[in-house]
């Protein structure tokens, strides 16, 4: 459970630990202390049955994790900003006589090392939709055409006392292709394509880094993978 807890820290300030290194350094390691001891509550009575009344510190939470700065980390990082993203995650339950005294080391990694390193919850992309009207569509046909697309894709404008369809923002289109259900609209009315060089990314962060930072960092890792691949090709030639 401890290794799955998310940490709030600026990971870009740290280096990846080199393969084979057993000892951490201030440049690649964050150290935490988890020291909790469960004891009886002196104020308990024989009528108490609830654990909250019987014991002290019987629930071990992420809030018990204390950051131990290494080297010059205290000057580099804000002590209030280093720690678990959520401080109410249950780690363990104990009873009087139980005690935890653990030293924790947090390392920088990628999803390739283990899924727990991935700061992304859900991510996907799509190509930018393109909607082009091939002829003027007016009146009742324009209203039907508008209903074939997501709200915001097609607008109805005044064209000399009649409603005329106009493409407003194709980005809202979900590519339902409902327009092809209408015999009078599917042949020579609209052209649906996608921009092959325009990608729209949807990134949901787990909280460690904002989505816009995740995209840039992911692009850096992709670039690094490409360099490794190219090096392998060159070495094999």
C-alpha distance (Angstrom), angle and dihedral (degrees) to the residues before:
residue distance angle dihedral
X1 . . .
X2 3.80 . .
X3 3.80 93.7 .
X4 3.81 90.9 55.5
X5 3.80 95.9 54.8
X6 3.79 113.4 110.7
X7 3.79 118.7 -123.7
X8 3.78 126.4 -146.6
X9 3.79 105.7 -136.5
X10 3.78 137.8 120.0
X11 3.81 98.7 -102.5
X12 3.81 92.8 -172.3
X13 3.80 88.5 73.0
X14 3.81 90.8 64.4
X15 3.78 135.4 71.0
X16 3.79 128.5 -133.6
X17 3.79 111.8 -100.6
X18 3.78 110.4 -110.5
X19 3.78 117.0 -113.2
X20 3.79 111.2 -95.5
X21 3.81 96.0 23.0
X22 3.80 110.1 128.1
X23 3.80 99.2 178.2
X24 3.77 119.5 66.8
X25 3.78 125.8 -135.4
X26 3.82 132.0 -154.4
X27 3.82 87.1 -103.6
X28 3.81 95.7 59.7
X29 3.81 108.4 19.0
X30 3.79 140.0 65.6
X31 3.79 116.5 -162.7
X32 3.80 125.3 -151.6
X33 3.78 132.8 -178.9
X34 3.79 123.7 -143.0
X35 3.78 109.9 -169.8
X36 3.81 117.6 161.0
X37 3.81 131.9 151.2
X38 3.79 124.1 -168.8
X39 3.80 118.1 -141.6
X40 3.80 140.6 168.5
X41 3.77 117.9 -86.6
X42 3.84 107.0 -114.7
X43 3.81 89.4 -150.1
X44 3.80 94.4 58.0
X45 3.80 121.2 119.1
X46 3.78 132.5 -158.3
X47 3.79 89.0 -102.4
X48 3.80 93.8 59.5
X49 3.80 115.2 102.8
X50 3.78 101.5 157.1
X51 3.84 113.8 100.5
X52 3.81 89.4 -135.5
X53 3.81 88.5 62.3
X54 3.81 97.1 39.7
X55 3.81 103.5 46.2
X56 3.77 142.9 37.6
X57 3.79 121.4 -139.8
X58 3.79 93.2 -2.6
X59 3.79 90.9 142.9
X60 3.80 115.8 66.9
X61 3.80 109.5 -153.5
X62 3.78 134.5 -179.6
X63 3.81 87.1 -106.3
X64 3.84 87.3 72.5
X65 3.80 90.1 66.2
X66 3.82 109.6 103.7
X67 3.78 122.8 -163.7
X68 3.81 116.6 -125.5
X69 3.85 108.5 -161.0
X70 3.80 115.8 -136.2
X71 3.79 121.9 -150.2
X72 3.80 110.2 -35.9
X73 3.80 96.0 -14.7
X74 3.79 91.6 113.0
X75 3.81 90.0 63.4
X76 3.80 93.1 42.6
X77 3.81 100.2 46.5
X78 3.77 133.8 46.3
X79 3.84 106.7 -115.9
X80 3.81 90.6 -145.0
X81 3.81 91.4 54.6
X82 3.82 97.9 51.7
X83 3.79 117.7 84.6
X84 3.79 143.3 61.0
X85 3.80 116.4 -24.5
X86 3.82 88.6 -132.8
X87 3.79 118.2 34.4
X88 3.82 96.8 -166.7
X89 3.83 100.5 64.1
X90 3.81 111.8 127.3
X91 3.81 112.7 -124.0
X92 3.83 101.4 171.7
X93 3.80 145.1 -21.2
X94 3.79 120.9 -128.1
X95 3.78 141.6 -176.0
X96 3.84 130.8 -146.5
X97 3.78 109.1 -62.5
X98 3.80 93.3 31.5
X99 3.77 117.9 113.3
X100 3.80 136.8 175.2
X101 3.81 122.0 -154.1
X102 3.78 107.8 168.5
X103 3.78 134.9 158.8
X104 3.82 111.5 -149.1
X105 3.79 127.1 -159.5
X106 3.81 120.0 -161.2
X107 3.80 118.0 -159.0
X108 3.77 133.9 -171.1
X109 3.79 114.7 -110.8
X110 3.80 146.3 149.6
X111 3.77 134.6 -119.5
X112 3.81 88.3 -99.5
X113 3.82 89.2 65.8
X114 3.82 93.1 47.9
X115 3.79 135.7 -26.4
X116 3.81 90.4 -116.8
X117 3.83 88.9 70.1
X118 3.80 91.8 61.9
X119 3.83 110.4 104.6
X120 3.81 91.0 -166.4
X121 3.80 124.0 92.7
X122 3.82 101.5 -177.6
X123 3.78 126.9 -0.6
X124 3.78 133.9 168.9
X125 3.77 139.5 146.8
X126 3.78 139.8 -149.2
X127 3.77 136.5 -169.5
X128 3.79 118.4 -102.8
X129 3.84 108.7 -95.6
X130 3.80 118.5 -126.8
X131 3.81 122.4 -155.6
X132 3.79 119.3 -173.6
X133 3.80 124.7 179.7
X134 3.81 111.9 -139.8
X135 3.78 96.2 -166.2
X136 3.80 140.0 10.2
X137 3.80 113.4 -79.4
X138 3.78 117.6 -164.6
X139 3.78 144.0 168.7
X140 3.81 120.0 3.4
X141 3.80 91.8 -7.0
X142 3.82 90.1 56.8
X143 3.81 90.4 53.3
X144 3.80 91.1 50.7
X145 3.79 90.3 47.6
X146 3.81 90.9 52.5
X147 3.82 91.0 52.6
X148 3.80 90.3 53.4
X149 3.81 91.0 69.1
X150 3.78 136.8 53.4
X151 3.82 116.2 -85.5
X152 3.80 111.0 -78.8
X153 3.81 97.6 26.7
X154 3.82 97.9 92.3
X155 3.81 124.4 32.0
X156 3.79 127.8 -166.6
X157 3.80 112.9 -134.5
X158 3.78 131.6 -176.5
X159 3.76 111.9 -96.9
X160 3.77 107.7 179.9
X161 3.79 96.5 -45.6
X162 3.80 96.2 -36.6
X163 3.80 133.6 89.2
X164 3.79 113.6 -105.8
X165 3.82 125.0 -170.1
X166 3.79 118.0 -121.8
X167 3.82 131.3 177.0
X168 3.80 108.1 -114.0
X169 3.82 107.2 172.1
X170 3.81 120.9 -13.1
X171 3.82 90.2 -169.7
X172 3.81 89.3 83.5
X173 3.81 92.8 58.3
X174 3.82 115.1 112.8
X175 3.82 91.8 -164.5
X176 3.81 94.7 -115.1
X177 3.84 90.8 152.0
X178 3.81 89.7 -148.0
X179 3.80 89.2 147.6
X180 3.81 89.4 75.7
X181 3.80 89.9 66.1
X182 3.82 89.4 73.3
X183 3.78 114.9 77.6
X184 3.82 94.1 -153.6
X185 3.82 93.7 49.5
X186 3.78 106.2 38.4
X187 3.80 100.6 69.2
X188 3.82 111.6 52.7
X189 3.79 105.3 -6.5
X190 3.78 109.6 83.8
X191 3.79 138.7 14.7
X192 3.82 117.8 -149.7
X193 3.80 118.8 -162.2
X194 3.80 139.7 141.5
X195 3.78 130.1 -122.8
X196 3.80 104.8 -112.3
X197 3.80 93.7 -156.1
X198 3.82 99.7 43.9
X199 3.81 117.2 82.8
X200 3.80 125.6 -173.7
X201 3.80 112.8 -156.1
X202 3.78 126.2 -159.4
X203 3.81 112.3 -162.6
X204 3.80 126.2 178.3
X205 3.80 112.6 -165.5
X206 3.79 125.0 -148.1
X207 3.81 87.7 -139.8
X208 3.79 103.3 -94.3
X209 3.81 94.2 99.0
X210 3.83 133.1 9.2
X211 3.83 116.2 -105.0
X212 3.80 95.3 -110.1
X213 3.81 90.4 56.2
X214 3.80 91.5 46.1
X215 3.79 91.0 56.7
X216 3.81 93.4 52.3
X217 3.81 92.9 45.6
X218 3.81 91.1 47.8
X219 3.79 90.0 51.9
X220 3.82 89.4 53.4
X221 3.80 91.6 52.1
X222 3.81 91.2 47.3
X223 3.81 89.4 51.5
X224 3.80 90.0 50.5
X225 3.81 91.2 50.7
X226 3.80 89.9 51.0
X227 3.80 90.6 53.1
X228 3.81 90.8 51.2
X229 3.80 90.1 49.5
X230 3.81 92.3 49.4
X231 3.81 91.0 48.2
X232 3.81 89.7 52.7
X233 3.80 90.7 50.8
X234 3.81 92.1 49.7
X235 3.80 92.8 47.9
X236 3.80 90.6 52.0
X237 3.80 95.1 52.0
